[in-house]
Amino acid sequence: MLYCLILDAILLLNQTFMKKIVLLIVIAISCTGFAQKVRDSILSQKMDKYRYFSVSLPPSFNKDVKKTYPLLFLLDGDYLFDPFQGAMSYGNYWEDLPEVIIVGLDQNKTNERIEDCVFDETSGLPEGKGANFYEFIGSELIPLLQKKYRTSNFRIIAGHDVTAGFINFFLYKDVPLFNAYISISPELPSEMETLVAKRLGGFKQNMFYYQSSGEGDIKKMKEKITILDDNIKAQKSTSLNYKYDDFKGASHYSLVLFSIPSALYQFFASYQPISKIEFQEKIVTLPSGYVDYLKNKYEILDNTLGIKMNIRLNDFKAIEAAILKNKAYGELEKLAQISHKMYPKSMLGDYHMALFYENMGDIKNAVKYYKIASQLQPIGDLTKDMMLDKSEELRVQIKK
């Protein structure tokens, strides 16, 4: 099935799109070594049979037994698993996407994915085997994954056409099981184009929602998708992170390869290092509060995405540059407090204190902290020689 998707993409996409997607395709079909892939199963009481799934574990999974990871749960795991794993591995290599645990549920048996997603035509709700499948995910599979694989409370669910429509049922609960939804060309049951929008507009907690279609998508399905898009955009919610893509030149199958990285980069935008655009448009233009911006960026990671991590050195340097450019020298002392906490054995904190005193005109204390920094561990492009050279340069100024 994956090779059919790739062939479809090659035939239908123009050269510009092809250049953007070719690397993802190569990664997906070559099965990179960035993560461990294991097979697992569960005997479902709700469905009275075994259900099988694949699991991709991050490289650090066995190194830190207390660390938890966001869960990326895939319906149609038979053909969605490899492209999702490829996109996550590539993004993580460049530190644009975090480590996550990917679980892809098998649904490739004869009519299994259709039976899993059965719903009542009148009520628009799961019924029969569809209701059992819904309960199986919420009451059996997700608890198992949380216990066995240390998943965090940030959970993404994804599907394609009929399974993409089905994932929306989890939004009907007052406290949804999943925080984020990747709905790729969904086949929407009765009234879903109205109900989903209302549900997304009513949540107080942060929610993430992505849906996509394409120029060559199935017409009947696209009409409802477009209505849902209009209805979601009409909601006035500050807690909703929403994106809709309508890919030019893409079919019902090839749009999958475009949707995956677009959705992931949308959901994990706050994880990415400070970029040149973010620096120029969001940070350096601030009248003040540069250090607060940095703190808030990482607090969002923790509180919303469940990701705990040290502030990147390059992000420290971006905030340092913004402070110096805007001559907000007083904030260097606040920056030093955080850098001391994040990298206590390095020279970074004392370097920031030296910068603070130097720019405030207290040369004597600046020399003192440059010398202290020279005795600590180098970090990034900060070296012992650099600290000694700065202290000597300023000491000469004092003599003059």
C-alpha positions in Angstrom: 0.0 0.0 0.0 2.8 2.4 0.9 4.4 1.9 -2.6 1.0 2.6 -4.2 0.9 5.9 -2.4 4.4 6.7 -3.5 3.7 5.9 -7.1 0.5 7.9 -7.0 2.5 10.9 -5.6 5.1 10.6 -8.3 2.6 10.6 -11.1 0.5 13.5 -9.8 2.8 16.0 -8.1 4.6 18.7 -10.0 8.4 19.1 -9.8 8.3 21.8 -7.0 6.3 19.5 -4.7 8.4 16.5 -5.7 11.6 18.2 -4.5 10.1 19.0 -1.2 8.7 15.5 -0.6 11.4 13.2 -2.2 13.6 13.1 0.9 10.6 12.1 3.1 9.8 9.3 0.7 13.3 8.0 0.7 13.4 8.1 4.5 10.1 6.4 4.9 10.8 3.4 2.6 14.4 2.9 3.9 13.3 2.7 7.5 15.9 4.8 9.2 17.8 3.8 12.3 16.8 6.7 14.5 14.3 4.6 16.5 13.6 1.1 17.6 10.6 -0.6 15.9 8.9 -3.4 17.8 5.7 -5.5 17.3 3.2 -6.0 20.1 -0.3 -7.2 20.6 -3.2 -7.0 23.1 -6.1 -9.4 23.8 -9.1 -7.2 23.6 -12.0 -8.1 25.9 -14.2 -5.5 24.1 -13.5 -7.1 20.6 -12.9 -10.7 21.8 -9.7 -11.1 19.8 -6.1 -10.1 19.6 -5.2 -6.8 18.0 -1.7 -6.2 16.7 0.3 -3.0 16.4 3.8 -1.6 15.7 5.7 0.6 18.1 8.5 3.0 17.3 10.5 3.8 20.5 12.9 6.8 20.6 16.6 6.3 20.8 16.7 7.6 24.4 13.9 5.3 25.6 16.2 2.9 27.5 18.6 5.6 28.7 16.2 7.5 31.0 13.6 5.2 32.6 11.7 8.1 34.1 11.3 10.1 30.9 7.8 10.1 29.3 7.1 10.8 25.6 4.2 12.2 23.6 2.1 9.5 21.9 1.5 9.5 18.2 -1.3 6.9 17.6 -2.1 5.9 14.1 -5.1 4.2 12.7 -4.4 2.6 9.3 -1.0 1.8 10.8 -0.3 -0.6 8.0 0.5 2.2 5.6 0.7 5.3 7.7 3.4 4.0 10.1 6.4 4.3 7.8 5.8 7.8 6.4 5.0 9.1 9.9 8.1 7.5 11.3 10.2 8.9 8.5 8.9 12.4 9.0 9.5 12.3 12.8 13.0 10.8 12.4 14.0 13.4 9.9 12.6 16.3 12.0 14.2 15.0 15.2 17.6 14.8 13.5 17.4 18.5 12.9 15.9 19.2 16.3 12.7 20.5 14.7 10.5 17.7 16.1 10.7 16.0 19.5 11.2 12.3 20.3 7.8 10.6 20.4 6.4 7.1 20.7 4.6 6.1 17.5 2.0 3.3 17.6 0.4 2.1 14.4 -2.6 -0.2 14.7 -3.0 -3.0 12.2 -6.2 -2.8 10.2 -5.3 -4.4 6.9 -7.4 -7.6 7.3 -10.4 -8.0 5.0 -12.9 -5.3 5.9 -11.3 -4.8 9.3 -10.9 -1.0 9.0 -14.5 -0.7 7.7 -15.8 -2.9 10.6 -13.8 -0.9 13.1 -15.4 2.3 12.0 -19.0 1.3 11.7 -21.5 4.1 12.8 -25.2 4.6 12.8 -26.4 6.5 9.8 -29.1 8.3 11.8 -27.2 9.2 15.0 -23.8 9.5 13.4 -22.3 7.7 16.4 -20.3 4.4 16.5 -22.4 1.3 16.7 -21.9 -2.5 16.9 -18.3 -3.4 16.1 -17.5 0.4 15.7 -18.6 1.0 19.3 -16.6 -1.9 20.6 -13.5 -0.6 18.7 -14.0 2.9 20.2 -14.1 1.4 23.7 -11.2 -0.8 22.9 -9.0 2.2 22.1 -10.0 4.2 25.2 -10.3 1.6 27.9 -7.8 -1.1 26.8 -5.2 0.0 24.3 -4.3 3.5 25.5 -4.0 2.4 29.2 -1.7 -0.4 28.1 0.5 2.0 26.1 0.7 4.4 29.0 1.8 1.8 31.4 4.2 -0.2 29.1 5.8 2.5 27.1 5.8 5.6 29.4 3.6 7.8 27.2 2.9 11.4 28.4 -0.5 13.1 28.6 0.0 14.7 25.2 -1.6 12.3 22.7 -2.0 12.7 18.9 -4.3 10.5 16.9 -4.2 10.3 13.1 -6.2 8.6 10.3 -7.0 8.6 6.6 -10.4 8.8 5.0 -12.8 6.5 6.9 -10.4 6.3 9.9 -9.9 10.1 9.8 -13.6 10.5 10.2 -13.7 8.0 13.0 -11.0 9.8 15.2 -13.4 12.8 15.5 -15.7 10.7 17.7 -13.1 11.1 20.5 -13.9 14.9 20.5 -17.5 14.2 21.6 -16.4 13.4 25.2 -16.2 16.3 27.7 -12.6 15.4 28.4 -11.2 14.0 25.1 -8.8 11.1 25.2 -6.5 12.9 22.6 -5.2 16.5 22.6 -4.3 16.5 18.9 -6.0 15.2 15.7 -4.6 14.6 12.2 -7.5 14.1 9.9 -6.3 13.3 6.4 -9.1 13.6 3.8 -11.7 12.4 6.3 -14.9 10.7 5.3 -17.3 12.5 7.7 -20.4 10.8 9.2 -23.7 12.5 9.5 -23.6 16.0 10.9 -19.9 15.7 11.8 -19.0 18.8 9.8 -21.1 20.8 12.3 -20.6 18.9 15.6 -16.8 18.8 15.4 -16.5 22.6 14.9 -18.8 23.2 17.9 -16.8 20.8 20.0 -13.5 22.4 19.1 -14.8 25.8 19.8 -16.0 24.9 23.3 -12.9 23.4 24.9 -11.0 25.5 27.5 -7.9 23.3 27.3 -5.4 23.6 24.5 -6.4 21.5 21.5 -4.7 20.8 18.2 -6.6 20.0 15.0 -5.3 19.4 11.4 -7.3 18.4 8.4 -6.4 18.2 4.7 -7.7 17.6 1.3 -6.4 17.9 -2.3 -7.3 19.2 -5.7 -7.9 15.7 -6.9 -9.7 14.4 -3.8 -13.0 12.6 -3.8 -15.6 15.3 -4.5 -18.3 14.1 -2.1 -15.8 13.9 0.8 -14.2 17.2 0.0 -17.5 19.1 0.0 -18.0 18.2 3.7 -14.4 18.8 4.6 -14.7 22.3 3.2 -17.8 23.0 5.2 -16.1 21.7 8.3 -13.1 24.0 7.6 -15.5 27.0 7.3 -17.3 26.0 10.6 -14.0 25.6 12.5 -12.7 29.0 11.3 -15.9 30.6 12.5 -15.2 29.5 16.1 -13.7 32.1 18.4 -11.4 29.9 20.5 -8.0 31.1 21.8 -7.1 27.5 22.9 -7.5 25.9 19.5 -4.4 25.4 17.2 -6.0 24.7 13.8 -4.7 24.3 10.2 -6.3 23.2 7.0 -4.4 22.3 3.8 -5.9 21.9 0.3 -3.0 20.6 -1.8 -2.9 21.6 -5.4 -2.3 18.7 -7.8 -2.7 16.1 -5.0 -5.0 13.1 -5.1 -6.9 11.3 -2.2 -3.8 9.1 -1.7 -0.8 11.3 -2.6 -2.0 14.1 -0.2 -1.0 11.8 2.7 2.7 12.5 2.0 2.1 16.2 2.1 -0.2 16.2 5.1 2.1 14.4 7.6 5.0 16.8 7.8 2.6 19.8 7.6 0.6 18.6 10.6 3.6 17.6 12.7 5.4 20.9 12.1 2.2 22.8 13.0 1.6 20.9 16.2 5.3 21.1 17.4 6.0 24.6 16.2 6.9 25.7 19.8 9.4 22.9 20.1 11.6 24.2 17.2 14.7 26.3 18.0 14.3 30.0 17.6 14.6 30.6 13.8 15.8 33.7 12.0 12.2 34.6 11.1 11.0 34.1 14.8 13.9 36.3 15.9 13.3 39.1 13.5 9.5 39.1 13.6 8.6 38.1 17.2 11.6 38.7 19.5 13.7 41.7 18.4 10.6 43.7 17.8 9.5 43.4 21.4 9.8 46.6 23.5 10.9 44.5 26.5 10.4 41.0 28.1 13.0 39.1 26.0 13.8 36.7 28.8 10.1 36.2 29.6 9.6 35.3 25.9 12.3 32.6 26.3 10.8 31.2 29.6 7.3 31.2 28.1 8.5 29.3 25.0 9.8 26.4 27.2 6.9 26.5 29.6 4.5 25.9 26.7 6.5 22.8 25.8 6.1 21.5 29.4 2.5 22.5 30.1 1.0 21.9 26.7 3.1 19.2 25.0 4.4 17.5 28.0 8.0 17.9 26.9 10.7 18.8 29.6 14.0 20.0 28.2 16.9 22.4 28.9 16.8 25.6 27.0 18.9 25.2 23.9 22.2 27.2 23.9 21.3 28.8 20.5 18.1 30.0 22.0 20.0 31.6 24.8 22.2 33.3 22.2 19.2 34.6 20.3 17.8 36.2 23.4 21.2 37.6 24.3 21.5 39.1 20.8 18.0 40.7 21.1 18.9 42.2 24.5 22.1 43.7 23.2 20.5 45.0 20.0 17.8 46.8 21.9 20.2 47.9 24.7 18.0 46.3 27.4 21.1 45.5 29.4 19.2 45.0 32.7 17.7 41.8 31.3 21.1 40.2 31.0 21.1 39.6 34.8 17.7 37.7 34.5 19.2 35.7 31.6 22.2 34.8 33.8 19.9 33.4 36.5 18.3 31.0 34.0 21.6 30.0 32.3 23.1 29.2 35.7 20.2 26.9 36.4 20.2 25.2 33.0 24.0 24.8 32.6 25.4 25.1 36.2 28.8 23.6 35.4 29.4 25.7 32.3 30.7 29.3 32.0 27.4 30.5 30.4 25.8 32.0 33.5 28.9 33.9 34.6 29.5 35.0 31.0 26.0 36.6 31.0 26.8 38.3 34.4 30.0 39.6 32.9 28.1 41.0 29.9 25.6 42.6 32.3 28.2 44.4 34.3 30.2 45.4 31.2 27.2 47.0 29.5 26.1 48.6 32.8 29.5 50.3 33.1 30.7 48.3 36.1 34.0 47.2 34.6 35.5 45.9 37.8 32.7 43.4 38.3 32.8 42.5 34.6 36.5 41.6 34.9 35.7 39.5 37.9 33.0 37.5 36.2 34.9 36.9 33.0 37.7 35.5 35.2 35.2 33.2 37.0 33.8 32.1 33.7 37.3 31.2 32.5 37.6 28.6 35.2 34.4 26.8 34.2 33.5 24.4 31.4 33.4 25.8 27.9 30.1 25.7 26.1 29.4 26.3 22.4 31.7 29.0 21.1 32.5 30.3 24.6 36.0 29.3 25.5 38.5 29.9 28.3 40.8 32.0 26.1 37.8 34.2 25.1 37.0 34.9 28.7 40.6 35.6 29.6 41.0 37.9 26.6 37.8 39.9 27.6 39.0 40.2 31.2 42.4 41.5 30.1 40.9 43.9 27.6 38.7 45.4 30.3 41.5 45.4 32.9 43.5 47.6 30.6 40.6 50.0 30.4 40.5 50.3 34.2 44.2 51.2 34.2 43.6 54.0 31.7 
